[in-house]
Amino acid sequence: MLTVTVSHKGQVVIPADIRRKLGITPGCQLDFHLEGNVIHAEVKRQLTPTLAEDGFGMLVCKKPGKRSLADFDVAQAMREGTDDRA
């Protein structure tokens, strides 16, 4: 049995050993339910870690000439790529 302390914000830290065994990583969601005085927590969804390289080629800039990433407006490219007629 492991004991943790509740913060003034109502937060607790799940011990690292438990997080590793259950595959709990940042962004995972947990479902809580109460049974008497016992709190049950269940891993609802586990996220697969991704790398920046996984997104390579998702956005295409068709402007001719030499470009640098600093000149690229991601938000504008996404707006131009959406179809509002759907």
C-alpha atoms as a printed R data frame, in Angstrom:
   type eleno elety resid chain resno       x      y       z
1  ATOM     1    CA   MET     A     1   0.000  0.000   0.000
2  ATOM     2    CA   LEU     A     2   1.231  3.493  -0.881
3  ATOM     3    CA   THR     A     3   0.107  6.683   0.828
4  ATOM     4    CA   VAL     A     4  -0.018 10.042  -0.957
5  ATOM     5    CA   THR     A     5  -1.023 13.486   0.288
6  ATOM     6    CA   VAL     A     6  -3.834 15.558  -1.209
7  ATOM     7    CA   SER     A     7  -2.756 19.102  -2.176
8  ATOM     8    CA   HIS     A     8  -4.737 22.218  -1.279
9  ATOM     9    CA   LYS     A     9  -6.142 22.041  -4.851
10 ATOM    10    CA   GLY     A    10  -7.419 18.490  -4.316
11 ATOM    11    CA   GLN     A    11  -4.653 16.976  -6.440
12 ATOM    12    CA   VAL     A    12  -2.753 13.764  -5.775
13 ATOM    13    CA   VAL     A    13   0.325 12.314  -7.439
14 ATOM    14    CA   ILE     A    14  -0.044  8.770  -8.725
15 ATOM    15    CA   PRO     A    15   3.153  6.957  -7.727
16 ATOM    16    CA   ALA     A    16   5.547  6.389 -10.644
17 ATOM    17    CA   ASP     A    17   5.530  2.595 -10.254
18 ATOM    18    CA   ILE     A    18   1.738  2.499 -10.640
19 ATOM    19    CA   ARG     A    19   1.816  4.918 -13.614
20 ATOM    20    CA   ARG     A    20   4.373  2.722 -15.377
21 ATOM    21    CA   LYS     A    21   2.475 -0.515 -14.715
22 ATOM    22    CA   LEU     A    22  -0.792  0.959 -16.011
23 ATOM    23    CA   GLY     A    23   0.763  2.934 -18.862
24 ATOM    24    CA   ILE     A    24  -0.527  6.226 -17.488
25 ATOM    25    CA   THR     A    25   1.148  9.100 -19.320
26 ATOM    26    CA   PRO     A    26   0.387 12.834 -19.582
27 ATOM    27    CA   GLY     A    27  -2.967 13.270 -21.319
28 ATOM    28    CA   CYS     A    28  -4.429  9.937 -20.173
29 ATOM    29    CA   GLN     A    29  -7.891 10.125 -18.718
30 ATOM    30    CA   LEU     A    30  -9.070  8.352 -15.592
31 ATOM    31    CA   ASP     A    31 -12.639  7.501 -14.607
32 ATOM    32    CA   PHE     A    32 -13.410  7.728 -10.879
33 ATOM    33    CA   HIS     A    33 -16.314  6.190  -9.032
34 ATOM    34    CA   LEU     A    34 -17.116  5.944  -5.365
35 ATOM    35    CA   GLU     A    35 -18.103  2.763  -3.587
36 ATOM    36    CA   GLY     A    36 -18.748  3.482   0.068
37 ATOM    37    CA   ASN     A    37 -15.527  5.052   1.341
38 ATOM    38    CA   VAL     A    38 -13.438  3.578  -1.489
39 ATOM    39    CA   ILE     A    39 -12.446  5.556  -4.589
40 ATOM    40    CA   HIS     A    40 -11.936  3.455  -7.721
41 ATOM    41    CA   ALA     A    41  -9.917  4.870 -10.624
42 ATOM    42    CA   GLU     A    42  -9.871  3.266 -14.060
43 ATOM    43    CA   VAL     A    43  -7.684  4.243 -17.010
44 ATOM    44    CA   LYS     A    44 -10.221  5.426 -19.582
45 ATOM    45    CA   ARG     A    45  -7.972  6.177 -22.512
46 ATOM    46    CA   GLN     A    46  -4.297  5.781 -23.142
47 ATOM    47    CA   LEU     A    47  -2.576  8.058 -25.622
48 ATOM    48    CA   THR     A    48   0.084  6.754 -27.957
49 ATOM    49    CA   PRO     A    49   3.194  8.922 -27.756
50 ATOM    50    CA   THR     A    50   3.955 10.673 -31.021
51 ATOM    51    CA   LEU     A    51   6.986 12.361 -32.502
52 ATOM    52    CA   ALA     A    52   7.163 15.626 -34.421
53 ATOM    53    CA   GLU     A    53   8.317 13.624 -37.451
54 ATOM    54    CA   ASP     A    54   4.956 11.810 -37.472
55 ATOM    55    CA   GLY     A    55   3.342 15.014 -38.769
56 ATOM    56    CA   PHE     A    56   5.780 15.452 -41.674
57 ATOM    57    CA   GLY     A    57   3.945 16.353 -44.851
58 ATOM    58    CA   MET     A    58   0.604 17.160 -43.202
59 ATOM    59    CA   LEU     A    59   0.832 20.801 -44.228
60 ATOM    60    CA   VAL     A    60   1.990 21.712 -47.706
61 ATOM    61    CA   CYS     A    61   3.064 25.189 -48.746
62 ATOM    62    CA   LYS     A    62   2.586 25.689 -52.482
63 ATOM    63    CA   LYS     A    63   4.202 29.129 -52.612
64 ATOM    64    CA   PRO     A    64   7.107 29.207 -55.046
65 ATOM    65    CA   GLY     A    65  10.617 30.194 -53.995
66 ATOM    66    CA   LYS     A    66  12.740 29.714 -50.924
67 ATOM    67    CA   ARG     A    67  10.873 29.560 -47.615
68 ATOM    68    CA   SER     A    68  11.756 29.291 -43.960
69 ATOM    69    CA   LEU     A    69   9.659 27.950 -41.125
70 ATOM    70    CA   ALA     A    70   9.594 31.416 -39.532
71 ATOM    71    CA   ASP     A    71   7.692 32.713 -42.583
72 ATOM    72    CA   PHE     A    72   5.044 29.990 -42.379
73 ATOM    73    CA   ASP     A    73   1.732 30.775 -40.661
74 ATOM    74    CA   VAL     A    74   0.290 27.433 -39.530
75 ATOM    75    CA   ALA     A    75  -3.073 28.924 -38.534
76 ATOM    76    CA   GLN     A    76  -3.495 30.565 -41.938
77 ATOM    77    CA   ALA     A    77  -2.570 27.346 -43.739
78 ATOM    78    CA   MET     A    78  -5.137 25.425 -41.695
79 ATOM    79    CA   ARG     A    79  -7.845 28.002 -42.443
80 ATOM    80    CA   GLU     A    80  -7.095 27.807 -46.158
81 ATOM    81    CA   GLY     A    81  -7.227 24.011 -46.025
82 ATOM    82    CA   THR     A    82 -10.657 23.719 -44.368
83 ATOM    83    CA   ASP     A    83 -13.832 23.281 -46.326
84 ATOM    84    CA   ASP     A    84 -16.696 25.072 -44.549
85 ATOM    85    CA   ARG     A    85 -19.308 23.702 -46.970
86 ATOM    86    CA   ALA     A    86 -19.413 20.268 -45.282
